[in-house]
Amino acid sequence: MNAALFLIIGVAVLIVGYIFYGGWLAKQWGVDDSRVTPAHELEDGMDYVPAKAPVLMGHHFSSIAGAGPINGPIQAAVFGWVPVVLWVLIGGIFFGAVHDYGALFASIRHKGQSIGEVIALNIGSRAKKLFLIFSYLTLILVVAAFASIVASTFQATYVDGVVDTVKSATNASVAMISLLFILMAIVFGFFVYRKGASLAVATVAGVIGIVVCLVVGLNFHPIYLSNTAWMWIIGVYILVASVAPVWILLQPRDYLSSFLLYAMMIIAAVGVLGAGIMGADLNMDMPAFTGWYDNMTVVAATGAPASLGYVFPALFVTIACGAISGFHSLVGSGTTAKQLDHERDAKPIAYGGMLIECALALVSLCAVAYIWQDYVKLPSDGGIRTPTAVFATGISRMVATIPGLEGTQATVSSLLVLTVSVFCLTSLDTATRLARYMFQEFWLAPGETYKDATGVKRVLTDPYFATIITVVLGIALGMTGYAKIWALFGASNQLLAALGLLAVAAWLGKVGKNNKMLIIPMAFMLIVTVISLLQTIYANVTNAVDMWSWIRAIIGSLLVLLSLILAKEGCQTLFKKKA
């Protein structure tokens, strides 16, 4: 199939979904722009800080995007492009975007409180405690998976114990640019939020600063460190970033990084459309459907052959954030709701943000389809399997087919790897901040803050203590490698989405609004993810090779148990309200 035609049709479907289904949801739920949002009502200069829609869109999208819409579709491509694109479009419009919009809307109608508080008020306090435990375990997996991915884009390559500076050049550039980018974001935040600089002027200066960071990093990158060293450095960074006021790093960094994302998507679109128009060889050179079972050999991190298994449930769990993600509900209710300027902004930021992520998933599918012949080979035979490398290689080769851009492949590839890394960093410190909220909230009574606590509870709810616990657990698990975590992360993430849908449905039912559009997505995701988690638990127990295999099995078991109890309590509340 022609890549250009494929992408144009896919994006057109997403736009139609946004206009009609997104608009219908706003009317059904009663979105009211005249209401004062929590960002204004409870403004405190720390967490509740009103943000202009473009700034908040940058934060929200950068936080939710991460590596999910790139990694997931590329790994699920072993089933063929038809099942992947069907789930991305159907799942994105009717499952994922509904979930994100509903979670954000419910939160702003609950004073910007988390989904945990929404559950407490509409299902019960016991359900809230269980949800907080579930969410915290999921966020630990998010930190572990994304920290591992970031470290892999920074790490140096060693040959006989010595750094190979030639092979490590791209990763060293990515690391250097990322460090410069963080410093620039702090300066941006200081001038915009403390000196009152014009957002338009600061944005222009910030974009110029991004270009300067790129030029410096590509030509000066003296830092060559191992994966382990970068993992601990990343741990220190997310520890500091997650306790700092949102204006100093979170808002400006996410806003500026969104321009990198937009640039990446424009470059990717140009590459896909250009390759399609030029009629380049191997354009979308992948099967439409490979079969119900993954017979394509995938080499796991241990070196042992593995398989994703059957289309159901593997497809839906593997694509993960490309169609629906429970992590988004935590971002929406954890940070975005506290910064929303007007209720009208909820639709483009939440519903629209999810559909943009779906578009990125479609682009990722085009990338793997373009280099399909390299993807089907084993890594030992020169095959390209790491999702970030697949994405960067596929898109950069597409761009290079355009007349006049033949020599840009290496530069474009480096830029794409950098952008993916930046996304993961934004998701990382957002996830750490959210995990800190969850950890603190678990020990506190409704309306109580950590400043009100005493004794042991005061220690447990201290922001620094809660963050340190989260960082240590996430980084330690992440050192086992993202390949060993992804299946567990994907399933728990989708299961969290089912619980988020359940929470929003319970609240809408309680206030007498239409919640029928949430029931089928909730039931489907619950069934899919519980089955997938049970398979993952079985695989870790029967193929246990170290302590971490058992830890992953235990985490999976806890997630299944907690989700089933929560689903039982939530459904009892939901159908009781209906009756």
Secondary structure, DSSP 4 states (H G I P E B T S, - for coil): --HHHHHHHHHHHHHHIIIIIIHHHHHHHT--TTSPPHHHHT--SSS---B-HHHHHHHHHHHHHTTHHHHHHHHHGGG-HHHHHHHHHHHIIIIIHHHHHHHHHHHHTTTT--HHHHHHHHT-HHHHHHHHHHHHHHHHHHHHHHHHHHHHHHPPPEETTEE-TTTTHHHHHHHHHHHHHHHHHHHHHHHHHTS---HHHHHHHHHHHHHHHHHHHHH-------HHHHHHHHHHHHHHHHHS-TTTTHHHHHHHHHHHHHHHHHHHHHHHHHHHHHT-TTTT-S-S---SB--S-EE-TTS-EE---BHHHHHHHHHGGGT--THHHHHHHHTGGGTBS-GGGHIIIIIHHHHHHHHHHHHHHHHHHHTHHHHSS-GGGT---SHHHHHHHHHHHHHTTSTT-GGGHHHHHHHHHHHHHHHHHHHHHHHHHHHHHHHHHHHSPTT--TTT--HHHHHHT-HHHHHHHHHHHHHHHHTT-HHHHHHHHHHHHHHHHHHHHHHHHHHHHHTT---HHHHHHHHHHHHHHHHHHHHHHHHHHHT--SHHHHHHHHHHHHHHHHHHHHHHHHHHHHHHHH-
